[in-house]
Structure formats: structure tokens, C-alpha cells
Amino acid sequence: MKVVFHIDFDSTPVLEILLGNIKNLLKERDAEVAVVANGYAVKLFTKANLSKYEPEIRKLLESGVEFYVCNNALKNLVGVQPSEISGLCKIIPAGVVKLIELQNMGFAYIKP
């Protein structure tokens, strides 16, 4: 099973739902999981904002979950510098392109 979770709003409750969804999925199924953050959601993945969730995210990374942050949103939308993004995440050129690539690879699309 392959699943991509898409988050595009700067909303801590949505981030918490996202993390809960991923944990629940991995309890029930062996899955390849990716998270793509674009739009204003990239603000959630700064070092400062993510510090509260770092232990939880580290456990998900150990389970193979990948976290991707859109560089277009960083540059054009929110004014966050790439250096502010947590090292737990991979900065990618374009979130929409990554979503398309993952779906073309058979990933189911989930938007919490």
C-alpha cells in the first residue's frame, strides 16, 4: 500500500490530524507513506513550529515516512527561508509536481 498525505493550510489541528492518520494507518497496514506540504502549510514545518512534534516525526521517519516541503511556496508565498525548515523534511522544487509523481507511482491521495 502506498499513500501520500497532502497538507496545504497553516493549521496546527490539521497537522495533528495528519500525524494521527499516519500513525493509525501504520498500525493497521504496512504502507509506504509520503507527506507533501505546500501552500501555507510549509510554515508548519519550520524548526520552531515542528519542535513540539519532533519525537513523533522522528518515529515516523524511522518507519519510512517521507516529509516533503515545497520550495515554490517557501519562495513565493510565505517568505520562509529554506534554512528555517526542519532537517527532518526534504525540500522539493514543487509540491504539485511531487503529488503528481507519487500518484503516478500508485500512491493513494489523502487530504486530512
Buried (B, 14 or more C-beta within 10 A) or exposed (E): EEBBBBBBBBBEEBBBBBBEBBBEBBEEEEBBBBBBBBBBBBBBBBBEBBEEBEEBBEEBEEEEBBBBBBBBBBEEBBEBEEEBBBEBBEBBEBBBBBBEBBBEEEBEEBEB
